[in-house]
């Protein structure tokens, strides 16, 4: 089932397209439809999953509908823009010319091509945040094949990467590119201190929107620490990790997974010393 069905929806999402459609070429919009179809397949396969996509295509709020239209239109337009004004002839490539308009500068074209992905990224973040807050929609998203990959790091949204890493230009695309590095930091650094069992429990609880107040506290600490590690602020990151551990130790009954872990057992061992060779070593902060 299609979401972006009309050229009016496309123009509403990207006003620039109005010039192409009103240029006297009856086939102008039809040339975009292939890219629209591809964009919808991408959104279904890589972001929402078939069940959530189908549900939203059938019925959703006006706000969610607007976000979907923007995402699809931006994705389609970015893919199409390099082909729209080029025609292959027997003499090579030609440029579509309209004597009523002046050609746009390369700078303006590049700015448009850069802005569309940014708007798409922010719209995906907003869409997924709304899905997460709705129990029925979240249940459908959880069934998506892409759901585990989109939720296996402590950062789900580009906005979270920006907030915790301190990098003002962070985007969702960059978040996906950093995913392998984030997973390594979680596995080889964070999990050694809060325990693999509890870190995995936190990730699973967030997926189910099932945090307790105490879970949310530690999760925020871990996000802050991960952002610090990512931005090479190691000393601050380890200080935050130590704060998190102290909070858990002071309230162990609220953290049963950590309390039952080998990580905690090692910490309270009578023979334990803070050695650099130990997996839970803290350097002085």
C-alpha positions in Angstrom: 0.0 0.0 0.0 1.4 3.4 -1.0 1.8 6.3 1.3 2.9 9.1 -1.1 0.1 8.8 -3.7 -0.2 12.2 -5.3 2.0 15.0 -6.7 0.3 17.4 -4.3 1.7 15.4 -1.4 5.2 15.5 -3.0 5.0 19.2 -3.5 3.8 19.8 0.0 6.9 17.9 1.3 9.4 19.5 -1.2 8.1 22.8 -2.7 11.0 22.8 -5.1 9.3 20.0 -7.1 6.4 22.3 -8.1 8.5 23.9 -10.8 9.2 20.5 -12.4 5.5 19.5 -12.3 4.2 22.9 -13.6 6.8 23.1 -16.4 4.4 21.9 -19.1 5.8 18.4 -19.2 2.8 16.0 -18.6 5.2 13.1 -17.8 7.3 15.1 -15.2 5.7 13.6 -12.1 5.5 10.1 -13.6 9.3 10.1 -13.9 9.6 10.5 -10.2 7.3 7.6 -9.3 10.0 5.0 -9.7 12.0 6.8 -7.1 9.0 7.2 -4.8 8.3 3.4 -5.0 12.0 2.7 -4.2 11.9 5.1 -1.3 8.8 3.4 0.1 10.4 0.0 -0.2 13.5 1.3 1.6 11.4 2.8 4.4 9.5 -0.5 4.8 12.6 -2.7 4.7 15.2 -0.6 6.5 13.3 1.4 9.1 9.7 0.3 9.9 9.2 -3.3 8.8 6.3 -4.5 6.7 3.7 -4.7 9.4 4.3 -1.2 10.9 4.6 0.3 7.4 1.3 -1.3 6.3 -0.5 -0.2 9.4 0.6 3.4 9.0 -0.2 3.4 5.3 -3.7 2.3 6.2 -4.3 4.6 9.1 -2.3 7.1 11.2 -2.4 10.5 12.7 -2.0 13.6 10.5 1.3 14.3 12.2 2.7 10.9 11.5 1.4 11.0 7.9 3.2 14.3 7.3 6.5 12.8 8.6 6.1 9.8 6.4 5.5 11.9 3.3 8.6 14.1 4.1 10.8 11.0 4.6 9.6 9.3 1.3 9.7 12.5 -0.7 13.2 13.5 0.5 14.6 10.0 -0.1 13.1 9.9 -3.6 14.2 13.4 -4.5 17.8 12.8 -3.5 17.9 9.7 -5.6 16.2 11.4 -8.6 17.8 14.8 -8.6 20.9 13.8 -10.6 18.7 12.3 -13.4 15.9 14.8 -13.6 17.6 17.3 -15.9 19.8 14.9 -17.9 18.7 13.2 -21.2 20.8 10.6 -23.0 20.8 11.3 -26.7 22.7 9.7 -29.6 25.3 12.4 -29.2 25.7 11.9 -25.5 24.1 13.5 -22.4 22.0 16.6 -22.9 20.5 19.0 -20.3 16.8 19.8 -20.2 16.5 23.5 -20.9 13.7 25.9 -20.2 14.2 29.4 -21.6 11.9 30.9 -19.0 14.2 29.9 -16.1 17.8 30.6 -15.3 19.9 27.5 -14.4 20.6 27.2 -10.7 24.1 27.5 -9.5 26.0 24.4 -8.5 26.2 25.8 -5.0 22.4 26.0 -4.7 21.9 22.5 -6.1 24.5 21.1 -3.7 22.8 22.9 -0.8 19.5 21.4 -1.8 21.0 17.9 -2.1 22.5 18.3 1.3 19.4 19.6 3.0 17.1 16.8 1.9 19.0 14.0 3.8 19.2 16.2 6.9 15.4 16.8 6.8 14.8 13.1 6.2 17.1 12.1 9.1 15.3 14.4 11.6 11.9 13.3 10.3 12.9 9.6 10.8 14.0 10.4 14.4 10.7 12.2 15.1 8.6 9.3 13.5 10.4 6.6 15.5 10.0 8.6 18.8 6.2 8.7 18.1 6.1 5.0 17.3 8.0 4.2 20.5 5.5 6.1 22.7 2.5 4.2 21.2 2.3 0.7 22.6 0.4 -0.7 19.6 2.8 0.8 17.1 5.9 -0.2 19.1 4.6 -3.8 19.1 4.5 -3.8 15.3 7.9 -2.2 15.0 9.3 -4.9 17.3 8.3 -7.5 14.6 10.5 -5.8 12.0 13.6 -7.6 10.8 15.5 -4.3 11.1 14.4 -3.6 14.7 17.3 -5.4 16.4 19.9 -3.6 14.4 18.3 -0.2 14.9 18.1 -0.7 18.7 21.2 -2.6 19.7 23.3 0.5 20.7 22.5 2.9 23.5 21.8 5.6 20.9 18.7 5.1 18.8 18.4 8.6 17.3 20.7 11.0 15.6 19.6 13.5 18.2 20.9 11.3 21.0 24.3 11.0 19.3 24.4 14.8 19.0 23.4 15.3 22.7 25.8 12.8 24.3 28.8 13.1 21.9 28.8 16.9 21.9 29.1 16.9 18.1 26.7 19.5 16.8 26.6 18.2 13.2 25.7 14.6 14.2 23.1 12.9 12.0 21.2 9.7 11.8 23.4 8.6 8.9 26.5 9.1 11.0 24.9 7.2 13.8 24.5 4.2 11.5 28.1 4.5 10.3 29.3 4.6 13.9 27.2 1.5 15.0 30.2 -1.0 14.8 32.3 1.4 16.9 29.5 1.9 19.4 28.9 -1.8 19.8 32.6 -2.4 20.5 32.7 0.3 23.1 29.6 -1.1 24.8 30.9 -4.7 24.7 34.6 -4.1 25.6 34.2 -1.1 28.0 30.8 -0.5 29.4 29.8 -4.1 29.9 33.0 -4.9 31.8 31.9 -2.5 34.6 28.1 -2.7 34.7 28.2 -6.4 33.7 27.2 -7.9 30.3 24.1 -9.2 31.9 22.8 -5.9 33.1 23.8 -4.0 30.0 21.9 -6.5 27.8 18.9 -6.2 30.2 18.9 -2.4 29.8 18.9 -2.7 26.0 16.1 -5.2 26.1 14.1 -3.1 28.6 14.4 -0.1 26.4 13.2 -2.1 23.4 10.1 -3.0 25.4 9.7 0.5 26.9 10.0 -1.1 30.3 12.5 1.0 32.3 12.2 1.4 36.0 13.3 4.8 37.5 16.5 3.1 38.5 17.1 1.6 35.1 16.6 4.9 33.4 19.2 6.5 35.8 21.9 4.0 34.8 21.0 4.0 31.2 21.5 7.8 31.1 24.8 7.4 32.8 25.8 4.8 30.2 24.8 7.1 27.3 26.8 9.9 28.8 29.8 7.6 29.2 29.5 6.3 25.7 29.3 9.8 24.3 32.5 10.7 26.3 34.3 7.6 25.0 33.3 8.5 21.4 34.6 12.0 21.7 37.8 10.9 23.4 36.9 12.3 26.8 38.0 9.0 28.5 38.6 10.5 32.0 35.1 12.0 32.2 33.6 8.8 30.7 35.2 6.6 33.4 34.2 9.0 36.1 30.6 8.7 35.0 30.9 4.9 34.9 32.2 4.9 38.5 29.2 7.1 39.5 26.8 4.6 37.9 28.4 1.6 39.7 28.3 3.4 43.0 24.6 4.1 42.5 23.9 0.4 41.8 26.0 -0.8 44.8 24.1 1.6 47.1 20.8 0.2 45.9 21.5 -3.4 45.0 18.0 -4.7 45.4 16.9 -2.6 42.4 19.6 -4.1 40.2 19.3 -7.9 40.5 21.0 -8.6 37.2 24.1 -6.7 38.3 24.0 -8.1 41.8 24.0 -11.7 40.5 26.7 -11.1 37.9 30.3 -12.3 38.0 31.3 -8.6 37.5 29.8 -7.7 40.9 31.2 -10.9 42.5 34.7 -9.9 41.5 34.2 -6.4 42.8 33.3 -7.5 46.3 35.8 -10.4 46.4 38.0 -10.2 49.5 41.0 -10.8 47.3 40.0 -8.1 44.8 42.5 -5.4 44.1 42.2 -2.6 41.6 44.8 -4.0 39.2 45.4 -2.8 35.6 45.1 -6.4 34.5 41.6 -6.8 35.9 38.6 -6.2 33.5 37.0 -3.9 36.0 40.1 -1.7 36.6 39.5 2.0 37.3 42.3 4.4 36.7 42.5 7.3 39.1 40.1 10.2 38.2 
